Amino acid sequence: MKTIIKKVVSCLLTVAMVLSMFSFSVFAEDQTEDPETAAVWGGQSGEVCGDENGEYTIGVVIHTTTDYLCSKLKAYTDYLGKSFGVKFTYYIIENFADETYLAGIENLCAQGVDGIITTNFSGTAVLQGLKICEDNGVYMGVGWSQIDDEIKDQVYASDYFVGGAYESEVQAGKDIVESLIDAGCKNIAPIGYEPGITCHDRRWQGMMEAFEEHPEIKKAGEYRGLEFTKAVEDYLAADDTIDGIAITLLGIEYCTEPIKSAGREGEVKIAFVDLSETCGEALASGTTVCAIGGQYVDIVFPFIMMYNALNGTPLEKTEVPVNFITCKTAEEFENFETYLNNDGVYCWTAEELEDVIVKYNPDASADTLLEMGANYSTEDTMQRHGA
């Protein structure tokens, strides 16, 4: 009884601290609220998927579960959880500040999760998040972001860090600029998310490298911030020779209307990172010359490493570089949707993933995970699944 009281008090203290410092939104999806979740979330239930009665519970810190990318990531965890007896609970962050991530980790630890996968968690704050996990005996994995070199040794030294995954962000940034060049653009406007998120910082780095490697191409300026639509409007108003826009996030949403309003339809092409339902139409029309994404599969790698660790059979710690899916034609996007992104379709089935779980394969190795990340493509998936 004393132990139970201590746990309840600990949870309430954590909630009081979090609510006094931060306000946040949690988007529920018709989930039944249990008493423990209600206490920790202050009456608002977190999103839950996978096996409700799973042997393990893994928390996921992420910015949404409703857009094209993140809804697929959540669907994959639902599939993985039901396949391997794991319950997933989501903590939805409202911004990318270090304090917001740390609050999410504190909150999930207070719920009693066994592990936490946090996406886009960058910089030295990872050490603070890991310390919270260590204090609570909770494993931590990182997705969509690479551990900074300056803290890598410290992070890897922790018994509670299992590993992570990240995408070829620098190459993606180069590819979107070079795709515009290949399409004949001569004056390209770069737009990036505000500095501080590793994945976007590296996409921006790749874009700048592409400009350096192509001095014959004019760089219309530089914008990094949060007012993406206004940035497009300002670019087009200032320079009527701009014929390309490269953006580190979903470009259709922010670029299409300003281009139309400026009367530049058919004159200004766009290329971007992150896919959406409308990419096929945009690629077919020629408005978009390159769309890069498909990174929902990232969740597989920290999950597999965490699941092995929870079973007492950890793999060698590693961070897996994962390919992006690059679509330059409507057909390529259609194949991506058909073989990788439609409902119930995933890059690696549960049966395939058993090969990297020691419980099923005593010879399972992190090297196989590295090969999976390197081979990830629509073509590889089609070949493996007999398309």
N, C-alpha and C positions, 0 to 999 in steps of 0.2 A: 504494500500500500504506500509506503514512504517513497518507493521508487516511482510509482505512478504519479504521486503528488509532485515530486521533483520535476518529472518530465512535463507535466501540465504547466507548472510555474515557469519552467524554462521556455516553453512555447509562448506563453502569454507575455513574458518579458521581451522576447524577441519581436513579437508582433507590436508591442508598444513602442519599441525602439524604432522599428521600420516605419510605422505609421507616423511617428513624430517627425521623421526626417524626410520621408518621401510620400508622394501620392502616385498611385499607379492604377492602371486599368487592367482588368482580367476579362477576357472574352470567353464566356462559357458556352458550351455546345450541348445543351440538354443533358448535362451530367448529373447524376444523383449525388447529392452532397452528404458525405459522411461526417460525423461529429468532429473527428480530428482535423479534417480538411477545413471545416467551417471555422474552427477555432483559429487555425493558422492564417487563413485567408481573410479573416475579419468578416465572415458572412458571405464572401464571394468564392464560389468553387473554382478550382483550377481545372483545366482541361485534362481529361484522363483518357488513355487508350491502351491497347494491348490486352493482356490477360489481367482482369480485375483481381483475380486470386493468385497472381503470379508469385513465384518463389522470391523474386527480387523486385524492387521498385527503383526505377531510374528517372531522375528529374531531368528536364530539358529546359534550358534558359534560351529563349529566342524572342524575336521582336514581333512575330505574328504567326498564326497558323492558318490564315485565310487567303493569302495571295497564291498565285500560280505555283511558285517555288515551294513555299513553306507548307502549303496544304498537302503537297505531294510528299514532303519530308515526314509530316505527321502520319500520313497514310502508310508510309513505309514502316514507321515505328509501330503502328497498330498491327501490321502484318508480322513484323519481327517479334513483337511481344506475344502475340497469339501462337506463334510458331515455337518459341523457346521459353514460354512461361515467365514473361516479364511484364510488369505493369509500368507504363510510362505516365508521368504527370508533368504538365507543362507550366512554366512560369513565364508569363508574357511581359517583356520589358517595354517601357514607353519611350526610352531613349537609350543611347549607347554610352552614357557616362559610366565611368568606373564604379561609382557609388551604386548605380542601378544594378549592375551585374552582381556586386557584392551583396546587395540586399536580396537579390534573387537566390544566391547561394545560401545565405543565412536562412532564408525562408524555407527552402527545400530541405536543408539539414534539420530544421525544426520539425518538419513533417515526418522525419524519420526515414528518408530515402537511403538506399544503399549506394547509389552512385549518381553523379551529375555530369551531364554533357552540356557544355556551354558553347554557344555559337558566337563567332565574331568577337571573342573576348581577347583583347589585345594589350600589349604593353606590359609594364612591370606589375600592374595590378593583378596579373595572373598569380603571382606569388601570394598576394593577400587572399585571393580566393582559395588557393590551395591550402593555405594555413587554416582557413575556416573548415575546409573538408577534413584536414588532418585532425583537428580538435574534436571533430564529430565522428571520426572513423568512417568517412565517406570517400569513395573513389571519385576521381575527377578526370574527364577527358575533354578535349577541346576540338571543335569542328569549325570549318570555314576560316581558320586563322592559324598562322604558324607562330610557335613560341619564339620570342625575341632571342637572338644569339647571346645577348648579355646576361640573360637569366636562365638559359637553357640547362646548364649544368646543375643549377639549384633545383629547377623543376624536375629534372630527370632523377635527381637523388631522392626525391620523395617516394615513399612506399605507396602513396595514394594517387600518384599520377600514372595513368595507364597508357597514355599516348594520344594521338589526335590525327587530324587530316586537314589538308589545305589545298586550294586549287592553284593552277598555274596562272596567277593573277597578272604578273608582269607580261607574260606572253599574250594574255588576253588583251591587255591595253595596247600592245604593239599591233596585234592583229586587227583591232577595230580601225585604227588609223590607217594601216596599210591596205585594208580592204577598201577604204574610201579612195586612197591613192590609185588602187587598181581600177576603181570605177571611174577614174578620170578627174577626181576632185583636185583642185589646186590651192584652195584657200579654206582651211579646216578650222573650225571652232571647237576647242576642247572644253568639256564640262566635267567636273568631278565632285563627288561628295566631299563635305568639309573634312579637313585633315583629322586624323586620330583613329580611324578604323583601318587596321592593317590591310584588309583585302582591297579597299578602295585606294589606299595610299599606294599600293603596289600596282594597281591598274593604272593609276595616274603616272607612276614611274615608267611603266611600259609605253604609255602614250608619248611622254616626253622623249624617251629613247627613240621612238619611231620618228619624231620630228627631227631629232639630231642626225639620224641616219639618212634623212631625206631633206637636205637643205634647199632643194628646189621647190619644196612645198611651203606655202605661207601658213604660219600659225596665227590665226586671227586674234588671239589674245589668250588669257587664262582665267577660268572661273572655277573656284572651289567654294562651295557653300551649300545652302539648302533651298534657295529660290531658283529652281532649275528652269521653270517655265519663263520666269522673268529674264533669266540669263540668256535664253534663246531669243526672246523678244529684243533684248538690248543688243545682242550680237547682230541680228538681222537689221535692226534700225541703224546701227552704226556703220555697217559695211554691206553694200548690196552686191559685192562680188563673192561673198561667202557661199560656197557650194557644197560644204560637208560639215556635219556635226558629229563629233565623237564624244560619247558620254559613258561614264563608268557605271551607270545603272540603267534601268529600263528606259529606253529612249522614246518609244512610241508615245507613252503617256505624257511626256513633257515636251516633246518636239513637234508633234503633228499639228496641233491647233495653231501654235505661233507661226509655223511655216505657212499654213493656210491663210491665216490672218494677214500675213505680210505679202500675200499674193505670189508666193515663191514655190507653189506646188509644182513638182516635176523638175525643179531647178536645184533644190537642196536635198542631198541624200543624208541618211543617218546610219550610224553603226553604234552598237551598244553591248553592254553585258547585262544579262538577265533576260529570260524569255517570258512570253505571255501568250495567251490564247490567240492574240491577233497577229502574231509574228508571221504566220503563213501568208495571210492576206497582204501584209506590208512587204514581204519579200517578193511575192508574186507581182505586186504593182511596181516594184523597183524603187519605192521610197526608201526602203531599208536594204542595205547591201550586205550587212553582216549582223547576226544576232547570236550571242554566245551565252550559254547557261548549262542547265541540266545537272547542277551540283547538289540536287537533293540526295544523291547517292552517298555524299560525304558522311551522312549519319551512320552508315554501315561500319566504318572503320573504328571510331571510338567505341561504338556499341560492341563490336566483336572483341576488342581488347578489354573492355570492361567486363563483359560476360565471362571471358576466360579468367580474369582476375577474381571475380566474385565466386567462381567455381574452384578457386585455389590453384589454378593452373595458368598463371599469367604468361603471355607471350613476351618476347623481347620488346622493350619500349621503343616505339618509333612514331614518327609523324609521316603519314602517307601523302605524297603528292598525287593529286587526283586531276586527270584531264578534264577540261571543259568539253562540252558539245558545241561545235561551231556550225551554224547554219547560214549558208549563203544563197540557198535557193529554197523555194517553197516545198520542193520534193524532199529536201534534207530535213526540213522542219516536220513535214508530214511523217517521215520515217521515225523521227525522234518521238513524236506523239504516239505513233502506233506501237512501237516496240519498247519504249522506255517510260512513257508518261501517262498512257491511258489508265483508267480505273482497273486495278487488279494486276497491272503489268509492272514488273520491277526488273532492274538490271540483273540482280543476282537473286535467285530463288532461295528459300530456306534450305532446300536440299543442297544447293551449291555451296552455301555458307557453312554447312557442317564440316566442310573440308578444312576450315580455318578455326575450328573449335576443338580443343583438345579432348573434350568430353566424347566427341564422336570420332576424332582422328588424332591418335597419340602423336603423330608426326606433324601436327599443325605448326606452321611457322609464320612469323611476321613477314618473312620474305614473300610469301604468297600474297599477303595484303599489298605489298609494294608492287607486285606484278599486276594485281587487279587494278590498282589506281593508274598504273602506266598504260594498261590495255583498255581502259574504259572508253567506249565509243559506241555509237549506234551500230556500226558494222560488226563489232565484236559481239555485241549482244544478239544481233540477228543471227550470227553464225552459231553461237552457243545454243540458242533457243530454236534453231531449225527453221528460221524464217526464209 
